[in-house]
Amino acid sequence: MTSVEQQPPRALLAGASHRWVRLLPWGVAFVLCVALLPTTIRVLTVDYGLHPGLASPLAVAQSAPLLLAVTRPLQAWYVIFAADVAGALALLTADYEQRQEWPFPPMEIVGYIALCLALGLRESRRTLVLVWLATVAANAGLLYVAPDRVNDRSVLLLILSGVTLLVTGVLRERQEVQRRLTEQETISEAERGRRTLLEERARIARELHDVVAHHMSVITVQADTAEYRLDTLPPDVREEFTSIAATARESLGEMRRLLGVLRNEETHGEFAPQPGLAQIGQLVEATARAGGPVEYTPCDADVPEAVGLSAYRIVQEALANVVRHAPGAATRVSLSVSAARDTDMLAVLVVNGPPPELPAAPLEQSGTGHGLVGMRERVRLVDGTFESGPLPDGGFRVAAHLPLTGRHPT
């Protein structure tokens, strides 16, 4: 049986964006360890009169785990807490002046507060409370053992450690809340973009259904009337046309059921015939009436209905963006057919200049901001190319090339 390999614990502030911030805990721990270790040995031996053979291991146990606290503060606390309590008990055997602080000398208080800082930045609220209660219990027990050594500074460690744990714990929880809010906003924005794309795809599917349904209806009518229009059809050919008509009618029924899934209560206005190149002129006229001069170059080519519908929607969204974001800007709409990639392409170009004056506020506050996503999706579905972007003069350009495979000759 194989065990799952546990990930090594992350260091404090490891998620910071700046490298110096990530290295800061290591630097502070190293400086404290280097400063406190010899200081603790000297204070315990010189000021408190503790034997060097006992003072040295106590100093190491009270200072060295500060390096461990950068990654494992709770484990470091176990060692330092036990060493501090053991040191306080060891000082009971030493002969020192009454003015010296007990049970915890100043250098032990400094190391313990630094450890509490690391605990507050990493551990949960429950753990912090338990750590402080353990500190209170240890301090109370030591004062009970030697009440004659109590002075005004005996509870200093309790106050400083409690304040440090409280402040750092609150800061850590606040930062955690902000991080989760940021993550949720990022997820919400991604979901909003995905939902917009799915809604646009569903709308395109509904529109393409009308185009395909029209062709299927033509096939059905032609197959049904073939035996009346063509007098010399052999019996087996008549049966073939009858089978084609039956299959086409069945396909139409399936497509109607599919459309019922795609339709919803908000799409009542989508039952009208789908627009094409011929209706783009109406869009241009509507934009011109809104106050923006529009130059229009039409195209009379006979294009597939899906291509015409895509071109209409691209121009519609592009002109809507002009009205929203650049009201009054001069706009040029051009449709043309050109040869590219061994096939004819319908080129759709919408270019607008900068607005005469910047609007005080967007004309439409409820837009999703994903209009370009819908245009790009329409072009992708017909295997075309799409380009969009701002111009140096402050305008905007939208260009699409839609292949005319299967185009009827004009």
Steps between C-alpha positions, in 0.01 A plus 500: 500500500638837398450809711424842362807723521427803712593841368764683707358789702526842343706767667336808649418766238590252224211630287626859495565653159836658592801280562627709790170453681525121457854506641412731789388224746822308441708812555320595821524144637872480417577836662304410814665160525851643458430783746309309767714183521821655636304761697296231674809299590672807644196621694425158650859440603616849603185677622313201639798287597376186321757231424628528137438131441131561560475852362635411156246227406218714642612794286514281189153357566358849561657668192578253220135390440424856381638388162250213502220747577523640146345179362366315809419757770286266711773233518751772588269618776497155661880507529538863610210484746641190665850654506373824656315313774802279560722808514273663758517187718879485456532860618343397832823313574718801418600776739431840339388842615133560571487783248553254212182412316342162552357262373594624151809718439476780239670308215253212546211746480637644173533154345155393621330813360670440163369143513147628577525724196570196281217306664251780440589514130453126449278323755124503552315705761441190717871416501594856596258493794640167618858632472418803712311291758802270524719806555266624774494158667879466489551851640244443777653164592850645521385793713321257731816291538716800596277787618795668672657578162195676359541864391309758300640370169405136551188530281678693221519191280126437535408850390743525209429149368122553523514830311732355236284192441184712484634761256674258265204261508259778403730617221537146368124437499437835329754418232345155457155655454637742240674215317180296487304801376757555227483134400120512498501813284739332259282189486187710457656695214608177329153349548341818368716487188426129454124557545507784248679278250250217552207739461649634178554146369139411585380809316713413198363144511142631499574722204678224308202276570280737299750495213530122496125453546439712191730280292340184639156636412616564143635144478171362630289698252726412207500132590122491553419674171761325285255235374257774391758727344693227320282265293765247399626391841553124537318333793822442697591869465152599619549280807839661559346849491224384735761367743694826479186700575413278799852529639498877454166532682629285784815714521286813512307354793823423686626850434179650639550300819860620511385857458254451787798422724691806382204738526402651833247744633722794403534419130151575371638759261727250324229331294527762223685412177875525545668807345782501245703735282189675369407621849841649584400824330222540757758473779708770336197729465406448866854586611503811282171612654660460844732787408810332357600538134535157341651423158365172364636287216247220435557166335240335273667160491288189551643349820389204713239591757727408792771731367252782439359461850850504654591813302180672613562418867863614483402836349213531748724449803778720360260790434344452843846534654555820303177646638589392855865597518559754220171687440516733202821347359537469124455135406568300184327168426627304202395164352692343213582163348862407437694184420716359778617153604373350173145608575286811486480696824249756619694784662313690772668820617370748759732788589415798714701805590528666840184657642468879458498525880531242773164409654456585867387142565434187290170520318418146606570378851366145466731369228688178567820619337528176303380618157835418339472148642175447313643640174808280527284195571283562192807531279649183647186299426527578127878439497584865437749747645434790737704801604416789729684768687548870563651736243777756563260792456271374776255313276425129477510242220308174457586277204366155415553273200233236448552218245229461236534126444196381313406852391247516221625672185361844435 
